[in-house]
Amino acid sequence: MNWTEERVELLKKLWADGLSASQIAAELGGGVTRNAVIGKVHRLGLSGRVKAVASAAPRPRKPRAPSHPSATLYRVQGNAALAAVPAPSAEVDRMPEVAVRPRLEAVSCERVTIMDLRECMCRWPIGDPGRDDFRFCGTRADPATPYCNYHSAMAYQPTTDRRRRNAA
């Protein structure tokens, strides 16, 4: 498409009048696209238009409901993003009290390597598997599980606790 002198003058006039690039393209017709108008305006070095004062001001945002229940609990602001600050007027639904299981007494592990591990021994890993001092618990295991009673209590969650937590 060729930019004739008449089209360029019309483009300058419409641009100065505040029409959008799409509106100017429609006015010029003849296969002129919005992108062609923007490109020509740029090449001509036409100044950007000043927005009206009312449209330049930020519009007020509508308050919205929190997306997550705990979102009302804390506010995150600026450089204090990691500091939890209680919201002043938030009403928080209290979680139901969960019965805490009694703390188990720690067992003294035999700390066996994988080569010494047998069928009736606890397979609870101890330490970092990438290090030479990595071992397994090795104490006598319950026949129904791969762990001793102490590690089974740590690994398996009672069904009643799980149901109570899901119901809340």
NORBELNOR-V570701 format. One line per field, one symbol per residue. ss: DSSP state (@ for helix, = for strand, . for the rest). phi: phi as a letter, one per 40 degrees, with the letter a starting at -180 (. if undefined). Layout:
# NORBELNOR-V570701
ss->???
phi->???
This chain:
# NORBELNOR-V570701
ss->....@@@@@@@@@@@@@...@@@@@@@@.....@@@@@@@@@@@........@@@@............@@@@.==..@@@....==.........................=........=...==........==...=........@@@@@@@...@@@@@@@@@.
phi->.bccdccccccccccccgccccccccccgggcbdccccccdcccgcccccccdccccccccccbcccbdccccbbbbfccccccbcccbccbcccccbccccccccccccfbcccccbccbcbccbgcccbcccabdgccccdcbcbcdccccccbcccccccccccc
